[in-house]
Amino acid sequence: MKVELVTNLKRQATKILAELHVSKEPILITEHGQPSAYLVDVQDFEFMQRRLELLEGLSRGERAVLEGRTYSQSEAREKLSKWLK
């Protein structure tokens, strides 16, 4: 992973962004020698957000199963019948 100082980002933003779009590799931005932020390509960020939403949905489903909040197929069909017509 590439690391850039925040001052370099300020001075060379266009160049750094161009490299990011080509490499698709996140860039760690540091301030005073400490990690401050990650710079990521828009498409990669949106992909990560969609993946996170899917994982959160799976987690909610697993929790529902563990807590016994599930329906049989016939119960689910009955509850959803108004949308299945």
C-alpha positions in Angstrom: 0.0 0.0 0.0 1.3 3.4 -0.9 1.7 6.0 1.9 1.6 9.7 1.3 2.1 12.7 3.6 -0.9 15.1 3.8 1.4 17.9 2.6 2.2 15.8 -0.5 -1.5 15.4 -1.1 -2.0 19.1 -0.9 0.8 19.9 -3.3 0.3 17.0 -5.8 -3.3 16.1 -5.5 -3.8 15.8 -9.3 -0.8 13.5 -9.7 -1.7 11.3 -6.7 -5.3 11.0 -7.9 -4.1 10.0 -11.4 -1.9 7.3 -9.9 -4.8 6.1 -7.7 -7.1 5.7 -10.7 -4.5 3.7 -12.6 -3.3 1.5 -9.7 -6.6 1.1 -7.9 -4.5 0.7 -4.7 -5.7 2.6 -1.6 -3.3 5.3 -0.4 -2.7 5.8 3.3 -2.5 9.5 4.1 -0.4 10.4 7.2 -0.3 13.6 9.3 2.7 14.1 11.7 3.8 10.5 11.0 0.4 9.1 12.1 -2.2 7.4 9.9 -5.0 9.9 9.2 -7.1 8.7 6.3 -7.3 6.3 3.3 -7.8 7.6 -0.2 -9.6 5.0 -2.3 -11.0 4.9 -5.9 -14.7 5.7 -6.1 -15.7 2.4 -7.7 -13.7 0.5 -5.1 -15.4 2.4 -2.3 -18.9 1.8 -3.7 -18.0 -1.9 -4.1 -16.9 -2.1 -0.5 -20.1 -0.4 0.6 -22.3 -2.9 -1.3 -20.3 -5.8 0.2 -20.7 -4.3 3.7 -24.5 -4.0 3.2 -24.7 -7.7 2.1 -22.6 -8.8 5.1 -24.8 -6.8 7.4 -27.9 -8.5 5.9 -26.4 -11.9 6.4 -25.5 -11.0 10.0 -29.2 -9.9 10.7 -30.4 -13.2 9.2 -28.0 -15.3 11.3 -29.1 -13.4 14.4 -32.8 -14.0 13.5 -32.2 -17.7 13.2 -30.3 -17.8 16.6 -33.2 -15.9 18.2 -35.8 -18.1 16.7 -37.3 -15.3 14.6 -38.0 -17.4 11.5 -41.0 -18.7 9.6 -41.7 -21.9 7.8 -42.2 -21.7 4.1 -46.0 -21.9 4.4 -46.0 -19.2 7.1 -43.8 -16.9 5.0 -46.0 -17.5 1.9 -49.1 -16.6 3.9 -47.5 -13.4 5.3 -46.2 -12.4 1.8 -49.4 -13.4 -0.1 -50.5 -9.8 -0.5 -47.3 -9.1 -2.5 -47.3 -12.3 -4.4 -50.6 -11.9 -6.2 
